[in-house]
Amino acid sequence: MTPPVVPPLPLPAVDREGCERLAADLRAAGFTADGVRTAWGADNDDAVGRGVRGPALHALGDRDDALAVLARLLVLGMPQDAASVAAALPGTGVEGLRALGLAMTDGNGARVVPTALVRPQSYAVGGADGHWWIASDLDEAALAGPLPEDHVLGVGGASFTLAELQLPTPASRALDLGTGCGIQALRAREHVAEVVATDISARGLAFARLNAALNGVDGIDTRAGSLFEPVAGERFDRVISNPPFVITPRREGVPAYGYRDGGMVGDALVASVIRDVGEHLTPGGVAQMLSNWETRDGVSGLARVRQWVDTSPVPVDAWVVERERLDPLAYAELWIRDGGTVPGTPEFDLLLDAWLEDFAARGVTGIGFGHVLLRRPAGGDAPTLARYETLTQALPQGGLGAHIAEALAAHDRLAGMDDTAVAASVLRVAGDVTEVRHHRPGEEDPTVIELRQGGGYARSLSVDPALAALVGACDGDLAVGVLIDAIAQLLEVQADVLRADLLPRVRELVFTGFLGFAPDAEGGPR
C-alpha cells in the first residue's frame, strides 16, 4: 500500500502574454471540445473520458495536422515530435509551452514531453454555448500508473455538476472553497464581480491562476490555506465548493490524494463546512456544494446532514438532494480505482480491506452523495426552507442552476402568502411538463396519472384526477381558487374540502417548477 513514487513535475507558471499566445494557437488549430470529438469520433471521445486511449489513437492514425498533434499531446498526454508541436503552436513554440510549465523536451530536444494536460471543455451557460481550456495534472493513463498524492484533477463529472448547479444570477463576491484547477471560479465569474479562490494545494492554485489567464478571465483572487482560514472574518454572496469530500481510511499506506481527501475521519470535513459556512454568508447569501455523507449506526445520511445544519451557529435555509447511495464495498472500489490502482492486484486488495475495516469500525452501512444548498436568511429572518430529499433519476443537461434560482424565488414568494393569497393567484403550467395516463385494457378511467418534468430535477409525480384537472386548467387565465371551485362542482365534492387538499400541493408544484405564476399585462408576475 505504499503510495506511488512519481518524479516531481514543474508548477504551471502564469505569463499573461504567453497564455494569450497559447490561446490564439489553440483557437487557430480548432482545438475545441467539438473539434477534438469530431477528430476521433464521439464514442472514442467517451472512451478517453474513461481513461481508454487506444480507439482515439487508432482513429487519428498518422495525421500530423495541428489538431491531431495537440490532441495527442495535451488531451492524451503523449510525447510528440518537437517539429510537429512547433508547427501546431506557431505563436507559442516549444519554448513557450515549457515556460508555462506545460511541457519539457527530451535529452536531444527532438521530442516534447507533456507535464500537464490542457483539455477543451464546452458547457451551456444562459442558453448559449461556452468554452474553456482547462489545464491539470497528467492522469493515470498518461502516467501509466497510480496518481501522485498532490495530483490536481481536471474537469470530471462532479465538476460539471457543480458548475451547472451554480445560480446564474448576479452577485458581488463569491468564494470558491477548495478551487483545485479553478473551474468553479471560472464559472462563478460569469455572474459574480469578484471571486476569491482558496486551496491548501499550492499546485492547485497555480493551475487555477493559469486557467484564468488561459481563458482571459480576471477578477479571481487566489489564496492559500485550509477551509475558511484564508477568508477569516469575510462574508460572501456566494460560496461554491467541491471540497475533498471522499471518505478515506486514516491509516499508513493508504494514499491521501489532495484533490479528494480532506484529511479528516469519515465525513467530518463535510460536517465542518456545513456548520461553518453560514458565518461567511451575507444576508441572503447562498452556499452550494457537493458532498458525501455516511449512514452510520442506523441514522440515515440525510438525517445526519440535517443535524449538521441544525448545529450551525448561524441559522440557515437548507435544500439537500441525495443523488446516489452506495454500500461500503461499492464505494471503496470506486475510489480505489479512481486513484489508478488496478482491481485484482495485491495493492488493490490491501486498500479494499483498509476501506472496509474503516467503515465497519464506525458502523457505516451506506454512503450518500448529493447537492447541498444553504442560504443565510435576509434581514435576520428565521429560516423557512428545510428540504431533504432523494432524487436519483437522470437529469437533463443544462439549466439546473436557473431552475434552482427560480425555485428559491418561488419559495420566498409563497412563504409570504396565506392560502387565500395562493387561491387568488393566477398560475400557468410550465412548458416542459407532460401528462401520462395509464389505463387497464377496456377501462375508461385511468389507474395512474403522472405529471412529468422535462427540465429541472426531472421529477415524476403521481396525481389524482382533481390535481390533474387543476394543473391542466392552469393556463394563465383564471385564479386557482376559481378553478378549484369549478373542479369541485364537476366532481361533486365540497369546494372548501377540495381547497384544503389541493392548495398545499399547489405550493409544492410551484416550488418544484411544474407550475409558475402567470405574468400580468406588463410582463411581471401577478
C-alpha positions as CSV (number, residue, x, y, z in Angstrom):
1,M,0.0,0.0,0.0
2,T,3.0,2.3,-0.5
3,P,1.9,5.5,-2.4
4,P,3.3,5.7,-5.9
5,V,6.6,7.5,-6.4
6,V,6.3,10.0,-9.3
7,P,9.0,12.4,-10.3
8,P,8.1,16.0,-9.4
9,L,6.6,17.9,-12.2
10,P,7.0,21.7,-12.7
11,L,4.4,24.1,-11.4
12,P,2.4,25.9,-14.0
13,A,3.7,29.4,-14.5
14,V,1.4,32.3,-15.3
15,D,2.6,34.6,-18.1
16,R,-0.3,36.6,-19.4
17,E,1.2,37.2,-22.8
18,G,2.3,33.6,-23.1
19,C,-1.2,32.4,-22.2
20,E,-2.7,34.8,-24.8
21,R,-0.4,33.4,-27.5
22,L,-1.2,29.8,-26.5
23,A,-5.0,30.5,-26.5
24,A,-4.6,32.1,-30.0
25,D,-2.8,29.0,-31.3
26,L,-5.3,26.6,-29.8
27,R,-8.1,28.6,-31.3
28,A,-6.5,28.6,-34.7
29,A,-6.0,24.9,-34.6
30,G,-9.7,24.3,-33.9
31,F,-8.7,22.8,-30.5
32,T,-12.2,22.8,-29.0
33,A,-14.3,20.1,-27.4
34,D,-16.3,19.7,-30.6
35,G,-13.2,19.8,-32.8
36,V,-11.4,17.0,-30.8
37,R,-14.6,15.0,-30.5
38,T,-15.1,15.1,-34.3
39,A,-11.5,14.3,-35.0
40,W,-11.6,10.9,-33.3
41,G,-15.3,10.2,-33.0
42,A,-17.9,10.6,-30.3
43,D,-17.6,7.0,-29.0
44,N,-13.9,7.2,-28.8
45,D,-14.1,10.6,-27.1
46,D,-16.3,9.0,-24.4
47,A,-13.7,6.2,-24.1
48,V,-11.0,8.8,-23.5
49,G,-13.1,10.2,-20.6
50,R,-12.9,6.7,-19.1
51,G,-9.2,6.5,-19.5
52,V,-9.2,4.4,-22.6
53,R,-6.9,5.9,-25.3
54,G,-6.4,3.2,-27.9
55,P,-9.5,3.7,-30.1
56,A,-8.9,7.5,-30.2
57,L,-5.3,7.0,-31.3
58,H,-6.4,4.5,-33.9
59,A,-8.9,7.0,-35.3
60,L,-6.2,9.7,-35.6
61,G,-3.9,7.3,-37.4
62,D,-0.9,9.1,-38.9
63,R,-2.5,12.5,-39.0
64,D,0.1,15.2,-38.3
65,D,-2.1,18.3,-38.6
66,A,-2.2,20.8,-35.7
67,L,-5.4,19.4,-34.2
68,A,-4.2,15.8,-34.2
69,V,-0.8,16.7,-32.7
70,L,-2.4,18.8,-29.9
71,A,-5.0,16.2,-29.2
72,R,-2.3,13.6,-28.6
73,L,0.0,15.9,-26.7
74,L,-2.5,17.9,-24.5
75,V,-5.6,15.6,-24.2
76,L,-3.9,12.2,-24.1
77,G,-0.6,13.4,-22.5
78,M,1.6,11.6,-25.1
79,P,5.0,12.9,-26.2
80,Q,5.1,14.3,-29.8
81,D,7.8,15.3,-32.3
82,A,9.1,18.7,-31.5
83,A,8.9,20.0,-35.1
84,S,5.2,19.0,-35.2
85,V,4.5,20.8,-31.9
86,A,6.3,23.9,-33.1
87,A,4.2,23.8,-36.3
88,A,1.0,23.3,-34.3
89,L,1.7,26.2,-31.9
90,P,3.4,28.8,-34.2
91,G,2.9,31.7,-31.8
92,T,3.9,29.8,-28.6
93,G,6.5,27.4,-29.8
94,V,8.0,24.6,-27.8
95,E,9.9,27.0,-25.6
96,G,6.7,28.9,-24.8
97,L,5.0,25.7,-23.8
98,R,8.0,24.9,-21.5
99,A,7.9,28.4,-20.0
100,L,4.2,27.9,-19.0
101,G,5.2,24.6,-17.2
102,L,3.1,22.5,-19.6
103,A,5.9,20.5,-21.3
104,M,9.6,19.6,-21.4
105,T,11.8,18.2,-24.0
106,D,13.8,15.0,-24.0
107,G,17.6,14.9,-23.9
108,N,18.3,16.0,-27.5
109,G,15.2,18.2,-27.9
110,A,13.6,16.1,-30.6
111,R,10.5,15.1,-28.5
112,V,8.1,17.3,-26.5
113,V,7.0,15.5,-23.3
114,P,3.8,16.9,-21.7
115,T,4.0,17.7,-18.0
116,A,0.3,18.6,-17.8
117,L,-2.9,18.2,-19.7
118,V,-4.9,21.0,-21.4
119,R,-8.3,19.8,-22.3
120,P,-11.0,21.8,-24.1
121,Q,-14.3,21.8,-22.3
122,S,-17.7,23.0,-23.7
123,Y,-20.6,23.9,-21.4
124,A,-24.0,25.6,-21.6
125,V,-24.5,29.0,-20.0
126,G,-27.5,31.2,-20.2
127,G,-29.0,29.3,-23.2
128,A,-25.7,29.7,-25.1
129,D,-22.6,27.5,-25.5
130,G,-19.5,28.4,-23.6
131,H,-15.9,27.1,-23.9
132,W,-12.9,26.7,-21.7
133,W,-9.4,25.2,-21.9
134,I,-8.6,23.6,-18.6
135,A,-5.1,22.6,-17.6
136,S,-4.5,20.0,-15.0
137,D,-2.1,17.3,-14.0
138,L,-1.4,14.2,-16.1
139,D,-3.9,11.5,-15.4
140,E,-3.3,7.8,-14.7
141,A,-3.4,6.9,-18.4
142,A,-0.7,9.4,-19.2
143,L,1.4,8.4,-16.2
144,A,0.8,4.7,-16.9
145,G,0.2,4.1,-13.2
146,P,-1.4,5.4,-10.0
147,L,-1.6,9.1,-9.3
148,P,0.7,11.1,-7.0
149,E,-0.9,12.4,-3.8
150,D,-0.6,16.0,-4.9
151,H,-2.4,15.4,-8.2
152,V,-4.5,18.3,-9.4
153,L,-7.7,16.9,-11.0
154,G,-9.1,18.3,-14.3
155,V,-12.8,18.5,-15.1
156,G,-14.8,15.5,-14.2
157,G,-18.5,14.7,-13.9
158,A,-18.7,16.2,-10.4
159,S,-17.1,19.4,-11.6
160,F,-19.6,19.8,-14.4
161,T,-22.4,19.0,-12.0
162,L,-21.5,21.8,-9.6
163,A,-20.8,24.2,-12.4
164,E,-24.4,23.6,-13.7
165,L,-25.8,24.0,-10.2
166,Q,-24.4,27.4,-9.7
167,L,-27.0,30.2,-9.5
168,P,-27.0,32.2,-12.8
169,T,-27.9,35.4,-11.0
170,P,-25.7,38.5,-10.4
171,A,-23.7,38.9,-7.2
172,S,-20.8,41.0,-5.9
173,R,-18.5,38.5,-4.2
174,A,-18.1,34.7,-4.3
175,L,-15.8,32.2,-2.5
176,D,-14.6,29.1,-4.3
177,L,-13.6,26.9,-1.4
178,G,-11.1,24.3,-2.5
179,T,-10.7,25.6,-6.0
180,G,-8.4,22.9,-7.4
181,C,-7.9,23.6,-11.1
182,G,-10.2,26.6,-10.8
183,I,-13.2,25.5,-12.9
184,Q,-15.8,26.7,-10.3
185,A,-14.1,30.1,-10.0
186,L,-14.3,30.5,-13.8
187,R,-18.0,29.6,-13.8
188,A,-18.7,31.9,-10.9
189,R,-17.0,34.9,-12.7
190,E,-19.7,34.8,-15.4
191,H,-22.2,36.1,-12.8
192,V,-20.1,37.4,-9.9
193,A,-17.9,40.6,-10.0
194,E,-15.1,39.2,-7.7
195,V,-14.2,35.7,-6.8
196,V,-11.8,34.5,-4.0
197,A,-10.5,31.0,-4.8
198,T,-8.8,29.2,-1.9
199,D,-6.9,25.9,-1.7
200,I,-4.4,24.2,0.6
201,S,-2.6,23.0,-2.5
202,A,0.0,25.4,-4.0
203,R,-0.1,23.2,-7.1
204,G,-3.9,23.6,-7.4
205,L,-3.7,27.4,-7.0
206,A,-1.0,27.5,-9.7
207,F,-3.3,25.7,-12.1
208,A,-6.2,27.9,-11.2
209,R,-4.2,31.0,-12.0
210,L,-3.0,29.5,-15.3
211,N,-6.5,28.6,-16.3
212,A,-7.9,32.0,-15.5
213,A,-5.1,33.6,-17.7
214,L,-5.5,31.0,-20.5
215,N,-9.3,31.8,-20.7
216,G,-8.8,35.5,-20.4
217,V,-10.7,35.8,-17.1
218,D,-9.7,38.3,-14.4
219,G,-11.2,39.2,-11.0
220,I,-10.1,35.9,-9.4
221,D,-8.0,36.3,-6.2
222,T,-6.2,33.0,-5.3
223,R,-5.3,32.4,-1.6
224,A,-3.5,29.6,0.1
225,G,-4.9,27.9,3.2
226,S,-7.3,25.3,4.7
227,L,-11.0,25.7,4.6
228,F,-12.1,29.2,5.8
229,E,-8.7,30.2,7.2
230,P,-7.8,32.4,4.2
231,V,-11.1,34.4,4.5
232,A,-11.4,34.7,8.2
233,G,-13.9,37.5,9.1
234,E,-15.1,37.9,5.4
235,R,-18.5,37.3,4.0
236,F,-19.7,36.4,0.5
237,D,-22.9,36.5,-1.5
238,R,-22.0,33.1,-2.9
239,V,-19.9,30.2,-1.6
240,I,-19.2,27.4,-4.0
241,S,-17.3,24.3,-3.0
242,N,-16.4,20.9,-4.5
243,P,-14.5,20.0,-1.3
244,P,-12.2,17.0,-0.8
245,F,-15.2,15.0,0.5
246,V,-14.1,11.5,-0.3
247,I,-14.1,9.3,2.8
248,T,-10.7,7.7,3.1
249,P,-9.2,5.5,5.9
250,R,-6.8,7.3,8.1
251,R,-4.0,4.8,8.2
252,E,-0.5,4.4,7.0
253,G,-0.1,3.2,3.4
254,V,-3.5,4.5,2.2
255,P,-2.8,7.3,-0.3
256,A,-4.3,10.6,0.7
257,Y,-5.0,12.4,-2.6
258,G,-5.2,16.1,-2.0
259,Y,-7.9,16.7,-4.7
260,R,-10.4,14.4,-2.9
261,D,-9.2,13.7,0.7
262,G,-9.6,16.4,3.3
263,G,-7.6,14.6,6.0
264,M,-10.4,14.1,8.5
265,V,-12.2,11.0,9.7
266,G,-15.3,9.9,7.8
267,D,-17.5,12.7,6.6
268,A,-16.2,15.2,9.3
269,L,-14.9,17.6,6.7
270,V,-18.3,18.0,5.1
271,A,-19.9,18.4,8.5
272,S,-17.4,21.1,9.3
273,V,-18.1,23.1,6.1
274,I,-21.8,22.8,6.5
275,R,-21.7,24.0,10.1
276,D,-19.3,26.9,9.5
277,V,-20.3,28.3,6.1
278,G,-23.3,30.3,7.4
279,E,-20.9,32.7,9.2
280,H,-19.3,33.5,5.9
281,L,-22.5,34.3,4.0
282,T,-24.0,37.8,3.6
283,P,-27.7,38.1,4.5
284,G,-29.4,36.3,1.6
285,G,-26.1,34.7,0.6
286,V,-26.2,31.2,-0.8
287,A,-23.7,28.3,-0.5
288,Q,-23.7,25.4,-2.9
289,M,-21.5,22.3,-2.6
290,L,-21.2,18.6,-3.4
291,S,-20.8,16.2,-0.6
292,N,-20.6,12.6,0.7
293,W,-22.3,11.6,3.9
294,E,-22.5,8.4,5.9
295,T,-25.4,6.4,7.1
296,R,-24.0,5.4,10.4
297,D,-25.3,3.4,13.4
298,G,-28.8,3.3,11.9
299,V,-29.0,7.1,11.3
300,S,-29.5,7.9,7.6
301,G,-27.1,10.2,5.8
302,L,-29.8,12.9,5.2
303,A,-30.8,12.8,8.9
304,R,-27.1,13.4,9.8
305,V,-26.8,16.3,7.4
306,R,-29.9,17.8,9.0
307,Q,-28.2,17.6,12.3
308,W,-25.2,19.4,11.0
309,V,-27.4,22.2,9.6
310,D,-29.3,22.5,12.9
311,T,-26.0,23.0,14.8
312,S,-24.9,25.9,12.6
313,P,-24.2,29.0,14.8
314,V,-26.0,31.0,12.1
315,P,-29.4,29.6,11.2
316,V,-29.7,28.8,7.5
317,D,-32.2,27.6,5.0
318,A,-31.3,24.2,3.6
319,W,-32.2,22.3,0.5
320,V,-30.3,19.0,0.3
321,V,-30.7,16.5,-2.5
322,E,-29.3,13.0,-2.3
323,R,-28.4,11.8,-5.8
324,E,-26.8,8.5,-5.1
325,R,-26.3,6.0,-2.3
326,L,-23.6,3.2,-2.3
327,D,-22.8,0.4,0.0
328,P,-19.3,0.4,1.6
329,L,-17.9,-2.2,-0.9
330,A,-19.0,-0.3,-4.0
331,Y,-17.8,3.0,-2.6
332,A,-14.4,1.6,-1.7
333,E,-14.0,0.0,-5.1
334,L,-15.0,3.2,-6.9
335,W,-12.4,5.4,-5.2
336,I,-9.5,2.9,-5.2
337,R,-9.9,2.6,-9.0
338,D,-10.1,6.4,-9.2
339,G,-6.6,6.6,-7.8
340,G,-5.3,4.3,-10.6
341,T,-4.9,1.1,-8.6
342,V,-5.9,-1.9,-10.8
343,P,-8.5,-4.3,-9.5
344,G,-7.2,-7.8,-8.9
345,T,-3.8,-6.7,-7.8
346,P,-2.4,-7.3,-4.2
347,E,-2.3,-3.5,-3.8
348,F,-6.0,-3.2,-4.6
349,D,-7.0,-5.9,-2.2
350,L,-5.0,-4.4,0.6
351,L,-6.6,-1.0,0.1
352,L,-10.1,-2.6,-0.1
353,D,-9.5,-4.3,3.2
354,A,-8.5,-1.0,4.8
355,W,-11.6,0.8,3.5
356,L,-14.0,-1.9,4.6
357,E,-12.4,-2.2,8.1
358,D,-12.6,1.6,8.5
359,F,-16.3,1.6,7.6
360,A,-17.1,-1.4,9.9
361,A,-15.3,0.2,12.8
362,R,-17.6,3.3,12.6
363,G,-20.8,1.4,11.9
364,V,-21.2,2.7,8.4
365,T,-23.7,0.9,6.2
366,G,-24.1,3.3,3.3
367,I,-22.6,6.4,1.8
368,G,-24.7,9.1,0.1
369,F,-23.7,11.7,-2.5
370,G,-25.6,14.8,-3.3
371,H,-26.1,18.5,-3.7
372,V,-26.2,20.9,-0.7
373,L,-27.7,24.4,-0.8
374,L,-27.6,26.6,2.3
375,R,-28.8,30.2,2.5
376,R,-28.5,32.8,5.2
377,P,-31.9,34.4,5.5
378,A,-32.1,38.1,4.6
379,G,-32.7,40.7,7.3
380,G,-32.2,38.4,10.2
381,D,-35.3,36.4,9.4
382,A,-35.8,32.9,10.6
383,P,-35.1,30.0,8.2
384,T,-38.2,29.0,6.2
385,L,-36.8,26.2,4.0
386,A,-35.8,22.8,5.3
387,R,-36.0,20.3,2.4
388,Y,-34.1,17.0,2.4
389,E,-35.0,14.6,-0.4
390,T,-33.7,11.8,-2.5
391,L,-33.8,12.2,-6.3
392,T,-31.9,9.5,-8.2
393,Q,-33.4,9.9,-11.7
394,A,-31.2,11.0,-14.6
395,L,-31.1,14.8,-15.1
396,P,-31.2,16.8,-18.4
397,Q,-28.1,18.7,-19.2
398,G,-28.0,22.5,-18.6
399,G,-30.5,24.7,-16.8
400,L,-30.4,23.3,-13.3
401,G,-28.9,26.4,-11.8
402,A,-31.7,28.5,-13.3
403,H,-34.2,26.0,-12.0
404,I,-32.8,26.3,-8.5
405,A,-32.9,30.1,-8.6
406,E,-36.5,30.0,-9.8
407,A,-37.4,27.5,-7.0
408,L,-35.8,29.8,-4.3
409,A,-37.7,32.8,-5.7
410,A,-41.0,30.8,-5.7
411,H,-40.4,29.6,-2.2
412,D,-39.8,33.2,-0.9
413,R,-42.9,34.4,-2.6
414,L,-45.0,31.5,-1.3
415,A,-43.6,32.0,2.2
416,G,-45.3,35.4,2.4
417,M,-48.7,34.1,1.1
418,D,-51.5,32.6,3.1
419,D,-53.9,30.1,1.4
420,T,-56.3,33.0,0.4
421,A,-53.5,34.6,-1.5
422,V,-52.5,31.4,-3.2
423,A,-56.1,30.8,-4.2
424,A,-56.2,34.3,-5.7
425,S,-53.0,33.6,-7.8
426,V,-53.1,33.0,-11.5
427,L,-50.8,30.2,-12.5
428,R,-49.6,28.6,-15.7
429,V,-48.3,25.1,-16.3
430,A,-44.6,25.0,-17.2
431,G,-43.8,24.3,-20.9
432,D,-41.7,21.2,-20.1
433,V,-44.5,19.4,-18.2
434,T,-46.3,16.5,-19.8
435,E,-49.0,14.2,-18.5
436,V,-49.1,10.4,-18.9
437,R,-52.2,8.3,-18.1
438,H,-52.2,4.6,-17.6
439,H,-55.3,2.6,-18.4
440,R,-56.2,-1.0,-17.9
441,P,-57.5,-2.6,-21.1
442,G,-61.1,-1.9,-21.6
443,E,-61.4,0.6,-18.7
444,E,-62.2,4.3,-19.4
445,D,-60.8,5.8,-16.2
446,P,-57.0,5.8,-15.8
447,T,-55.5,3.8,-12.9
448,V,-52.5,6.2,-12.7
449,I,-52.0,9.8,-13.8
450,E,-48.4,11.1,-13.9
451,L,-47.0,14.5,-14.4
452,R,-43.5,14.5,-15.8
453,Q,-41.0,17.4,-15.8
454,G,-38.6,17.7,-18.8
455,G,-36.2,20.1,-17.1
456,G,-35.1,20.9,-13.6
457,Y,-34.7,17.7,-11.5
458,A,-36.9,15.8,-14.0
459,R,-39.4,14.9,-11.4
460,S,-42.3,12.5,-12.0
461,L,-45.4,12.8,-9.8
462,S,-48.5,10.6,-9.5
463,V,-51.5,12.8,-9.1
464,D,-55.2,12.2,-8.6
465,P,-57.9,13.4,-11.1
466,A,-58.6,16.6,-9.1
467,L,-55.0,17.8,-9.1
468,A,-54.5,16.7,-12.7
469,A,-57.6,18.7,-13.7
470,L,-56.3,21.8,-11.9
471,V,-52.8,21.6,-13.5
472,G,-54.4,21.1,-16.9
473,A,-56.6,24.2,-16.4
474,C,-53.7,26.5,-15.3
475,D,-53.3,28.4,-18.5
476,G,-52.7,31.9,-17.0
477,D,-56.3,32.9,-17.3
478,L,-58.3,32.1,-14.1
479,A,-57.3,32.2,-10.5
480,V,-56.5,28.9,-8.7
481,G,-59.5,29.3,-6.3
482,V,-61.9,29.8,-9.2
483,L,-60.5,26.6,-10.9
484,I,-60.8,24.6,-7.7
485,D,-64.4,25.6,-7.2
486,A,-65.3,24.6,-10.8
487,I,-63.5,21.2,-10.3
488,A,-65.3,20.6,-7.0
489,Q,-68.6,21.2,-8.7
490,L,-67.6,18.8,-11.5
491,L,-66.5,16.1,-9.1
492,E,-69.5,16.7,-6.8
493,V,-67.3,17.4,-3.7
494,Q,-67.3,20.3,-1.2
495,A,-65.2,23.2,-2.5
496,D,-63.7,24.0,0.9
497,V,-62.6,20.5,1.4
498,L,-61.0,20.3,-2.0
499,R,-59.2,23.6,-1.4
500,A,-57.8,22.3,1.8
501,D,-56.5,19.3,-0.1
502,L,-55.2,21.0,-3.2
503,L,-53.6,24.3,-2.0
504,P,-50.7,22.7,-0.1
505,R,-50.0,20.6,-3.2
506,V,-50.2,23.7,-5.4
507,R,-47.4,25.2,-3.3
508,E,-45.3,22.2,-3.9
509,L,-45.9,22.2,-7.7
510,V,-44.9,25.9,-7.8
511,F,-41.7,25.3,-5.8
512,T,-40.7,22.3,-8.0
513,G,-41.4,24.1,-11.2
514,F,-44.5,22.3,-12.5
515,L,-46.5,25.5,-12.2
516,G,-45.4,29.1,-12.3
517,F,-47.0,32.5,-11.6
518,A,-48.5,33.9,-14.8
519,P,-47.3,37.3,-15.9
520,D,-49.5,40.3,-15.7
521,A,-50.2,42.7,-18.6
522,E,-46.9,44.4,-18.1
523,G,-45.0,41.1,-18.1
524,G,-44.4,40.9,-14.3
525,P,-45.7,38.1,-12.1
526,R,-49.2,38.5,-10.8
